[in-house]
């Protein structure tokens, strides 16, 4: 018996030694692993994210994360990225402080903190203030690369996409190019609409288009291309061609300016409506969570005459209940505008609509988004609240980019432990009776063994 216990003691000491060496190796060797014992697996990657990463195996993924060193988001993001590393063997990421690495920030055109560059082979994606859904869809775009081309119409006083002035679109152009979008400028009378253009943008024209130019846009739409129309408020009697052109697609451009008193409460201006009411059933606006601001905007809504039979017109965003559409523009200029029940229209007012075919068919027309303002995407206002997010969502829908996964993380549900009388009695018996008896028996056997071998 004594020999048996001596051998058991030797075996036990060998096990302890091996376990100690394994623990030391685990401490000094780079190693990361987590176990999620929650029933809903709330601390694990959702299946959608893990599935995209597994499909990307064979491609090296590099992430450059530009975060300030003291940013509290870095720690939670580090945990998320290490979890991604478990599902992709060739996943690499590094944090950089843009203030301490200015040359690197300029090299990648980093204009704000919390910007992330994702690279795989010769493709690159860009994220700003991303959530888990943003990461998943960026991985999906790397998995299914696609070239997109957008043409901005020029020649009628439209916004300048290369200008860094407050009224220019340089920031928005940079954002588009970060999503691998090729941006071009076209003159309709000279270039018409090139076949390579998937989306034609008419941004805030100051002069009316010629009938031939409007016909080019109409043909482009019929050929499956999308139109992004942004019509600023115009002086009375002007812009009739745009009003008539929009009616063909079931869009009614209001000859007015939106006044919103709620904007003053948020630090804005009466003529810069606060828009935080989005249509949650539409792909453009359903994921927009932050309010948007539109400096000097007109109403844009489905036409009262109704759209063509094969088209569906959907409002995307509406102003607050305290707004109205002012039709007397001379009073706005003099600063004496007040709501008139007879001539003005009480809010909420739609300021953007989406047009799309009702049914899938061969040779179907494209899509249209019409907005009553072009300044909300300018350099001065793009970074204001949710303006950039809304603009990029509109572009994604217009390009028919279906590389999008709706990622919903499971929530931890509160499930209290409710025990009836028999179960409570059994639990008390085990805790206060069985466990002490087990420890007493083992203690007695140990003392007996010591006494016989002393």
C-alpha positions as CSV (number, residue, x, y, z in Angstrom):
1,X,0.0,0.0,0.0
2,X,2.8,2.3,0.9
3,X,4.5,1.7,-2.4
4,X,1.3,2.6,-4.2
5,X,1.0,5.9,-2.5
6,X,4.7,6.7,-3.1
7,X,4.2,6.0,-6.8
8,X,1.1,8.1,-6.8
9,X,3.0,11.0,-5.1
10,X,5.7,10.8,-7.8
11,X,3.2,10.8,-10.6
12,X,1.3,13.7,-9.0
13,X,4.6,15.7,-8.6
14,X,5.4,15.0,-12.3
15,X,2.0,16.3,-13.3
16,X,2.5,19.5,-11.2
17,X,5.9,20.1,-12.8
18,X,4.6,19.7,-16.3
19,X,1.7,22.0,-15.6
20,X,4.0,24.6,-14.1
21,X,6.3,24.5,-17.2
22,X,3.2,24.8,-19.4
23,X,2.0,27.8,-17.5
24,X,5.4,29.5,-17.7
25,X,5.5,28.9,-21.5
26,X,2.0,30.4,-21.8
27,X,3.0,33.5,-19.9
28,X,6.2,34.2,-21.9
29,X,4.9,33.2,-25.3
30,X,2.5,35.6,-27.3
31,X,-0.8,33.8,-27.0
32,X,-4.4,35.0,-27.0
33,X,-7.5,33.0,-26.4
34,X,-10.9,33.7,-24.8
35,X,-13.8,31.5,-23.7
36,X,-17.3,32.9,-23.9
37,X,-19.5,31.0,-21.4
38,X,-22.6,33.2,-21.8
39,X,-25.6,31.5,-23.2
40,X,-26.2,34.1,-25.9
41,X,-22.4,34.3,-26.8
42,X,-22.5,38.1,-26.5
43,X,-18.7,38.3,-26.2
44,X,-18.0,36.3,-29.4
45,X,-17.9,37.4,-32.9
46,X,-21.4,37.2,-34.6
47,X,-21.6,34.4,-37.2
48,X,-21.8,36.9,-40.0
49,X,-18.4,38.5,-39.1
50,X,-16.7,35.2,-38.4
51,X,-18.0,33.7,-41.7
52,X,-16.6,36.6,-43.8
53,X,-13.3,36.3,-42.1
54,X,-13.1,32.6,-42.8
55,X,-13.9,33.2,-46.4
56,X,-11.0,35.7,-46.6
57,X,-8.5,33.0,-45.6
58,X,-5.6,32.9,-48.0
59,X,-5.5,36.7,-48.2
60,X,-3.3,38.8,-45.8
61,X,-5.3,41.5,-44.1
62,X,-3.6,44.6,-42.7
63,X,-5.3,47.2,-40.6
64,X,-3.8,50.6,-39.9
65,X,-5.7,52.2,-37.0
66,X,-5.2,56.0,-36.5
67,X,-6.3,56.6,-32.9
68,X,-5.0,59.1,-30.4
69,X,-3.0,57.3,-27.7
70,X,-5.4,58.3,-24.9
71,X,-8.6,57.3,-26.8
72,X,-10.7,55.0,-24.6
73,X,-12.0,53.2,-27.7
74,X,-8.6,51.7,-28.4
75,X,-8.9,49.1,-25.6
76,X,-12.3,47.7,-26.7
77,X,-11.2,47.8,-30.3
78,X,-8.1,45.8,-29.5
79,X,-10.2,43.1,-27.9
80,X,-12.4,42.9,-31.0
81,X,-9.5,42.7,-33.4
82,X,-7.8,40.0,-31.4
83,X,-11.1,38.0,-31.6
84,X,-10.9,38.5,-35.4
85,X,-7.4,37.2,-35.3
86,X,-8.7,33.9,-34.0
87,X,-10.8,33.4,-37.2
88,X,-8.2,34.6,-39.7
89,X,-4.6,33.3,-39.4
90,X,-3.0,36.1,-41.5
91,X,-4.7,39.1,-39.7
92,X,-2.4,42.0,-38.7
93,X,-3.2,45.3,-37.1
94,X,-1.3,48.3,-35.6
95,X,-2.4,51.4,-33.8
96,X,-0.9,54.8,-34.8
97,X,-1.4,58.2,-33.1
98,X,-1.9,60.7,-36.0
99,X,-0.5,63.5,-33.8
100,X,2.8,61.6,-33.2
101,X,3.0,60.1,-36.7
102,X,2.0,63.1,-38.9
103,X,4.0,62.0,-42.0
104,X,2.2,58.6,-42.0
105,X,-1.1,60.3,-41.5
106,X,-0.5,62.6,-44.5
107,X,0.6,59.6,-46.6
108,X,-2.8,57.9,-46.1
109,X,-4.7,61.2,-46.2
110,X,-6.0,61.0,-42.6
111,X,-8.0,64.1,-41.9
112,X,-9.5,62.9,-38.5
113,X,-8.8,60.5,-35.7
114,X,-10.5,57.1,-35.5
115,X,-9.8,56.5,-39.1
116,X,-9.0,52.9,-40.1
117,X,-7.4,51.7,-43.3
118,X,-8.1,48.0,-44.3
119,X,-5.8,46.5,-46.9
120,X,-5.9,43.1,-48.6
121,X,-3.7,42.4,-51.6
122,X,-4.2,45.5,-53.9
123,X,-7.5,46.6,-52.4
124,X,-8.1,49.1,-49.7
125,X,-11.1,50.2,-47.6
126,X,-11.5,53.1,-45.3
127,X,-13.6,53.4,-42.1
128,X,-14.3,56.3,-39.8
129,X,-15.7,55.8,-36.3
130,X,-16.7,52.2,-37.2
131,X,-18.9,49.8,-35.3
132,X,-18.8,46.0,-35.7
133,X,-21.2,46.2,-38.6
134,X,-18.9,48.7,-40.4
135,X,-16.0,46.3,-40.0
136,X,-18.0,43.3,-41.2
137,X,-19.1,45.1,-44.4
138,X,-15.6,46.4,-45.0
139,X,-14.3,42.8,-44.8
140,X,-17.1,41.8,-47.2
141,X,-16.1,44.5,-49.7
142,X,-12.5,43.1,-49.5
143,X,-13.9,39.6,-50.2
144,X,-15.9,40.8,-53.2
145,X,-14.0,43.7,-54.7
146,X,-15.8,45.9,-57.2
147,X,-15.0,49.0,-59.1
148,X,-17.5,51.8,-59.1
149,X,-17.6,55.0,-61.1
150,X,-19.4,58.2,-60.3
151,X,-19.7,61.2,-62.7
152,X,-20.3,64.8,-61.4
153,X,-21.9,67.1,-63.9
154,X,-20.1,70.4,-64.5
155,X,-20.8,73.6,-66.5
156,X,-23.8,75.1,-64.7
157,X,-22.2,76.4,-61.5
158,X,-22.4,73.1,-59.7
159,X,-20.2,72.3,-56.7
160,X,-16.5,71.9,-57.3
161,X,-15.4,68.4,-56.4
162,X,-11.7,69.4,-56.3
163,X,-12.1,72.6,-54.2
164,X,-11.0,72.7,-50.6
165,X,-13.1,75.8,-50.0
166,X,-16.0,75.6,-47.5
167,X,-18.4,75.3,-50.5
168,X,-16.3,72.6,-52.3
169,X,-16.7,68.8,-52.3
170,X,-13.1,67.8,-51.8
171,X,-13.8,66.0,-48.5
172,X,-16.7,64.1,-49.9
173,X,-14.7,63.2,-53.0
174,X,-11.9,61.9,-50.7
175,X,-14.4,59.8,-48.8
176,X,-15.7,58.3,-52.0
177,X,-12.2,57.5,-53.2
178,X,-11.6,55.8,-49.9
179,X,-14.3,53.3,-50.8
180,X,-12.6,52.6,-54.2
181,X,-15.0,54.8,-56.1
182,X,-13.6,56.4,-59.2
183,X,-14.8,60.1,-59.5
184,X,-15.0,62.0,-62.8
185,X,-16.3,65.3,-64.0
186,X,-18.3,65.5,-67.2
187,X,-19.8,68.2,-69.4
188,X,-23.1,66.8,-70.7
189,X,-23.1,68.7,-74.0
190,X,-19.6,67.4,-74.7
191,X,-19.3,64.1,-73.0
192,X,-23.0,63.1,-72.6
193,X,-23.1,60.3,-70.0
194,X,-20.2,57.8,-70.4
195,X,-21.1,54.1,-70.3
196,X,-18.6,53.7,-67.4
197,X,-20.6,56.0,-65.1
198,X,-22.9,54.1,-62.7
199,X,-24.2,57.2,-61.0
200,X,-24.6,60.7,-62.4
201,X,-24.5,63.5,-59.8
202,X,-26.1,66.9,-60.5
203,X,-25.0,68.9,-57.4
204,X,-26.5,72.3,-56.9
205,X,-26.7,73.8,-60.5
206,X,-27.0,77.6,-60.6
207,X,-28.1,77.6,-64.2
208,X,-30.8,75.6,-65.9
209,X,-29.7,72.7,-68.1
210,X,-30.4,72.7,-71.8
211,X,-33.2,70.4,-73.0
212,X,-30.6,68.1,-74.7
213,X,-28.7,67.8,-71.4
214,X,-31.9,66.8,-69.5
215,X,-32.6,64.3,-72.3
216,X,-29.1,62.8,-71.6
217,X,-30.0,62.4,-68.0
218,X,-33.4,60.8,-68.9
219,X,-31.7,58.3,-71.3
220,X,-29.1,57.4,-68.6
221,X,-31.9,56.6,-66.2
222,X,-33.7,54.5,-68.7
223,X,-30.5,52.6,-69.4
224,X,-30.2,51.6,-65.8
225,X,-27.9,54.3,-64.5
226,X,-28.7,56.1,-61.2
227,X,-29.2,59.9,-60.7
228,X,-28.3,61.9,-57.6
229,X,-30.1,65.2,-58.0
230,X,-29.5,68.0,-55.5
231,X,-31.5,71.2,-56.2
232,X,-30.9,74.2,-53.9
233,X,-33.7,76.7,-53.3
234,X,-33.9,79.1,-56.2
235,X,-35.2,82.6,-56.8
236,X,-38.9,82.8,-57.7
237,X,-39.6,82.1,-61.4
238,X,-36.3,80.2,-61.9
239,X,-35.5,76.5,-62.0
240,X,-38.8,75.6,-63.8
241,X,-36.9,73.1,-66.0
242,X,-35.8,71.2,-62.9
243,X,-39.3,71.2,-61.5
244,X,-40.8,69.8,-64.7
245,X,-37.9,67.3,-65.1
246,X,-38.5,65.9,-61.6
247,X,-42.2,65.6,-62.1
248,X,-41.6,63.0,-64.8
249,X,-40.3,60.7,-62.0
250,X,-43.0,61.5,-59.5
251,X,-40.9,64.0,-57.6
252,X,-42.3,67.4,-56.5
253,X,-39.7,70.2,-55.9
254,X,-41.1,72.7,-53.5
255,X,-40.7,76.4,-54.5
256,X,-40.0,77.3,-50.9
257,X,-37.4,77.3,-48.1
258,X,-37.7,75.2,-44.9
259,X,-37.7,77.2,-41.7
260,X,-37.1,75.2,-38.5
261,X,-37.2,76.8,-35.0
262,X,-36.0,73.5,-33.4
263,X,-32.6,74.0,-35.0
264,X,-32.0,77.1,-32.9
265,X,-32.3,75.0,-29.8
266,X,-29.4,72.8,-31.0
267,X,-27.2,75.7,-31.8
268,X,-28.1,76.0,-35.4
269,X,-30.0,78.5,-37.5
270,X,-33.7,78.8,-38.5
271,X,-32.7,78.1,-42.1
272,X,-30.6,75.0,-41.2
273,X,-33.3,72.4,-40.4
274,X,-32.4,69.6,-38.0
275,X,-33.4,66.3,-39.6
276,X,-33.7,63.3,-37.3
277,X,-36.8,61.6,-38.6
278,X,-35.7,58.9,-41.1
279,X,-37.8,56.3,-42.9
280,X,-36.7,53.1,-41.3
281,X,-38.1,50.8,-44.0
282,X,-35.8,52.1,-46.7
283,X,-32.2,50.8,-47.3
284,X,-30.8,54.4,-47.4
285,X,-32.1,55.6,-44.1
286,X,-32.8,52.6,-41.9
287,X,-29.3,52.5,-40.4
288,X,-28.9,56.3,-40.0
289,X,-28.8,57.0,-36.2
290,X,-27.5,60.6,-36.0
291,X,-29.3,63.8,-37.0
292,X,-28.4,65.6,-40.2
293,X,-28.3,69.4,-40.9
294,X,-29.2,71.0,-44.3
295,X,-28.3,74.7,-44.7
296,X,-31.0,76.4,-46.7
297,X,-33.1,73.6,-48.1
298,X,-36.3,73.3,-50.1
299,X,-39.0,70.6,-49.7
300,X,-38.8,67.5,-51.9
301,X,-41.7,65.1,-51.7
302,X,-43.6,62.5,-53.8
303,X,-45.7,64.3,-56.5
304,X,-49.4,64.9,-55.7
305,X,-50.1,63.7,-59.2
306,X,-48.5,60.4,-58.4
307,X,-45.5,58.7,-59.9
308,X,-45.4,56.7,-63.1
309,X,-47.0,53.2,-62.7
310,X,-43.6,51.4,-62.8
311,X,-41.8,53.6,-60.3
312,X,-42.0,53.9,-56.5
313,X,-41.2,57.2,-54.7
314,X,-40.3,57.0,-51.0
315,X,-39.5,59.9,-48.7
316,X,-36.2,59.4,-46.9
317,X,-36.0,62.1,-44.3
318,X,-38.3,64.7,-42.7
319,X,-37.8,67.9,-40.8
320,X,-39.1,68.4,-37.2
321,X,-42.7,69.1,-36.2
322,X,-41.7,72.7,-35.5
323,X,-40.7,73.5,-39.1
324,X,-42.6,74.8,-42.0
325,X,-42.1,75.5,-45.8
326,X,-42.0,79.2,-46.3
327,X,-43.2,80.3,-49.8
328,X,-42.7,84.1,-49.4
329,X,-39.0,84.2,-50.0
330,X,-38.9,88.0,-49.9
331,X,-39.9,87.9,-46.2
332,X,-37.0,85.5,-45.6
333,X,-34.5,88.0,-47.0
334,X,-35.9,90.8,-44.8
335,X,-36.1,88.6,-41.7
336,X,-39.8,89.0,-41.2
337,X,-41.0,85.5,-42.2
338,X,-43.7,84.0,-39.9
339,X,-45.9,80.9,-40.5
340,X,-48.9,81.8,-42.6
341,X,-51.6,79.1,-42.5
342,X,-52.9,80.1,-45.9
343,X,-49.7,80.0,-48.0
344,X,-47.2,78.0,-45.9
345,X,-47.0,74.3,-45.3
346,X,-46.6,73.0,-41.7
347,X,-44.0,70.4,-40.9
348,X,-42.7,67.8,-40.7
349,X,-41.6,68.2,-44.4
350,X,-39.8,65.6,-46.5
351,X,-36.5,67.0,-47.9
352,X,-35.3,63.9,-49.8
353,X,-36.9,61.1,-51.8
354,X,-35.8,57.9,-53.4
355,X,-37.2,56.6,-56.7
356,X,-36.8,53.0,-57.9
357,X,-38.6,50.5,-60.1
358,X,-41.4,48.6,-58.5
359,X,-40.5,45.2,-60.0
360,X,-37.3,43.5,-61.2
361,X,-37.2,43.1,-65.0
362,X,-34.8,43.1,-67.9
363,X,-33.6,46.5,-69.1
364,X,-35.2,48.2,-66.1
365,X,-34.4,51.9,-65.3
366,X,-32.0,53.0,-62.6
367,X,-32.5,54.7,-59.3
368,X,-32.9,58.3,-58.3
369,X,-32.3,60.3,-55.1
370,X,-33.4,63.9,-55.0
371,X,-32.5,66.3,-52.2
372,X,-33.5,69.9,-51.8
373,X,-29.9,71.0,-50.9
374,X,-26.4,70.4,-52.0
375,X,-24.5,72.2,-49.2
376,X,-25.0,69.4,-46.7
377,X,-22.1,67.4,-48.3
378,X,-19.8,70.4,-48.7
379,X,-16.5,70.8,-46.9
380,X,-18.1,73.1,-44.3
381,X,-20.9,70.7,-43.3
382,X,-19.8,67.2,-44.2
383,X,-18.4,66.4,-40.8
384,X,-21.5,67.9,-39.0
385,X,-23.3,65.1,-37.1
386,X,-24.6,62.5,-39.6
387,X,-24.2,64.3,-42.9
388,X,-21.3,62.2,-44.1
389,X,-23.0,58.9,-43.1
390,X,-26.2,59.9,-44.9
391,X,-24.4,61.0,-48.1
392,X,-22.4,57.7,-48.3
393,X,-25.5,55.7,-47.7
394,X,-27.2,57.4,-50.6
395,X,-24.3,56.7,-52.9
396,X,-24.1,53.1,-51.8
397,X,-27.8,52.6,-52.6
398,X,-27.5,54.4,-56.0
399,X,-24.6,52.2,-57.0
400,X,-26.7,49.2,-56.2
401,X,-23.9,48.0,-53.9
402,X,-25.4,45.0,-52.2
403,X,-22.2,44.1,-50.3
404,X,-23.9,44.7,-47.0
405,X,-24.7,42.5,-44.0
406,X,-26.9,43.6,-41.2
407,X,-25.0,42.5,-38.1
408,X,-27.0,42.3,-34.9
409,X,-25.1,41.3,-31.7
410,X,-27.2,39.2,-29.3
411,X,-28.3,40.9,-26.1
412,X,-27.8,39.4,-22.7
413,X,-31.1,38.4,-21.3
414,X,-31.9,38.6,-17.6
415,X,-33.2,35.3,-16.5
416,X,-33.6,35.1,-12.7
417,X,-33.3,31.7,-10.9
418,X,-36.6,30.8,-9.4
419,X,-36.7,27.7,-7.2
420,X,-39.8,26.1,-5.7
421,X,-39.7,24.6,-2.2
422,X,-38.5,21.1,-3.1
423,X,-35.6,22.5,-5.2
424,X,-34.6,25.0,-2.4
425,X,-34.6,22.1,0.1
426,X,-32.4,20.0,-2.1
427,X,-30.0,22.9,-2.7
428,X,-29.6,23.6,1.0
429,X,-29.1,19.9,1.7
430,X,-26.3,19.7,-0.8
431,X,-24.6,22.9,0.3
432,X,-25.0,22.4,4.1
433,X,-25.0,18.6,4.2
434,X,-23.4,16.7,1.4
435,X,-20.4,19.0,0.8
436,X,-19.2,19.2,4.5
437,X,-19.6,15.4,4.7
438,X,-17.4,14.9,1.6
439,X,-14.7,17.1,3.0
440,X,-14.9,15.4,6.4
441,X,-14.5,11.9,4.8
442,X,-11.4,13.0,2.8
443,X,-9.9,14.7,5.8
444,X,-10.4,11.6,7.9
445,X,-8.8,9.4,5.3
446,X,-5.8,11.7,5.0
447,X,-5.3,11.7,8.8
448,X,-5.6,7.9,8.8
449,X,-3.0,7.6,6.1
450,X,-0.6,10.0,8.0
451,X,-1.0,8.1,11.3
452,X,-0.2,4.7,9.7
453,X,2.9,6.0,7.9
454,X,4.3,8.2,10.6
